[in-house]
Amino acid sequence: MLNKDEFYNLIDKVLAKSKYFTAINVFYKETGLTRFANSEIHQNVYTSDYDIKITVINDKKIAKVSTNIMDEEALFQALREAEENLEFLPKGDYEYKFAKTPDFIEYEDEYINSQYNLGIKDRADILVQCINSLEENYKAAGILSRTVEKIALGTTEGIKRFLSKNSEELEVVVMHRDGSSGYAHISSLNPKEFDVKSGFHKAYNKAKLALNPITLEPGTYDVILEPEAVFEFVMMCGYMALNQDSIKAGSCFLDGKKGKQIMNEKITIKDDYKDKDSYMMPFDFEGYERKTVTLIEKGIFKNVVNNSKLAELYNEELTGHSLGYGNGSIPLNMVVDGGQKTLDEIVKSTKKALLITRFHYINVVDYRESLLTGLTRDGVFIIENGEIKEAVKNMRFTEGILNAFNNVEEISSNREKIQGFFGHMVIPAMKIKDFHFTGKTE
């Protein structure tokens, strides 16, 4: 694993041979991962890999070449290939401006060399303890991992960017032999705060509560969505609407609504790389400085994220959210403000509602109406007078993002880090009235 200076030196050697504007993005990832199924550890895996992307731009043409071979000759060859490809490419419709300042933007994770990070034996030992705590007829499956990521970027304009990140993750499903299941997913950027046993037993407790589920008829129900379920709506909102690319297309549900109240005033959403629970990447993939952007403020649609091209074309302030030259932009590290009550307090104060653990198989039904459909998974429960009364079989929902977020009654003060497209999002639970279910499980 190269250090920051070694990344920079190799990038500089390749850039010194370039004929045109060139940007080099180097992605490095190493993961130690322990898999378990049927309550047995069945695989310990260690992987490490590089992904190097070389982008050459000249005369409104963009050529890109990727490789995972991290040596000088391979990178020289990739650069030559990209430059040769320019000759055969059509001109684009835009002449890119390139980031020139500041010279350096860097973030280095203090926890990469922490003694508290989990090694192979550590992961095995703690999983054995968790698995041995299960009663008869329960089985567990999932992953426990520790990951180190490094990103380095350099261009012929002389800028250099570097990021290193450390993270640990547990994803677990505990199942009873009758098919009932419970789920938990926890991750931490600080190994001292990573509580594997707590996450495991959260899934175990859910599995025990999910026994003997009943069938509910489709209809509208008040719901309490746990953070994993809320995440799907927030993530899809960012993908479908909270970026300049979607607004430009003219087909998204926020087109023409900037400055208007579109959600309940309890909802504030930011894309905030500075939040300690987000990815904390201070630059985008063109090398521009990333900015904290308030997307929704007390329910009012305030801003979208963009890249250098869209910022210039639409005379907007550059937010630094490019996915790379010729690619789009998207909010990657959304942070949703919390409320006044904990999730437990919201449950205890609820007269009647359904508690939803998470969703899966999410699909867009109608972009203009922000309409999504999907299934519940790993725990649906009837709440009556502040207590879980019984479990419910999985159901299909069909609901609009805007409709759901307009019907929010409570937002939890405690929030969870949830893995998104790239890095973490910070998501609370939400209590929502009149949530639409359109299918049931027999």
Secondary structure, DSSP 8 states (H G I E B T S, - for coil): ---HHHHHHHHHHHHTT-SSEEEEEEEEEEEEEEEEETTEEEEEEEEEEEEEEEEEEETTEEEEEEE---SHHHHHHHHHHHHHHHTTS---S---------SEEEEE-TTTT-TTS--HHHHHHHHHHHHHT--TTEEEEEEEEEEEEEEEEEETTS-EEEEEEEEEEEEEEEEETTS-EEEEEEEESSGGG--HHHHHHHHHHHHHHTSS-B---SEEEEEEE-HHHHHHHHHHHHHHTSBHHHHHHT-STTTT-TTSB-S-TT--EEE-TTSTTS----B-TTS-B---EEEEETTEE---B--HHHHHHTT------BSSTTS-B---SEEE---SB-HHHHHHT-SEEEEEEEEEEEEEEETTTTEEEEEEEEEEEEEETTEEEEEB--EEEEEEHHHHHHSEEEEEEEEEEEE-SSSEEEEEEEEEEEEEEEEE--
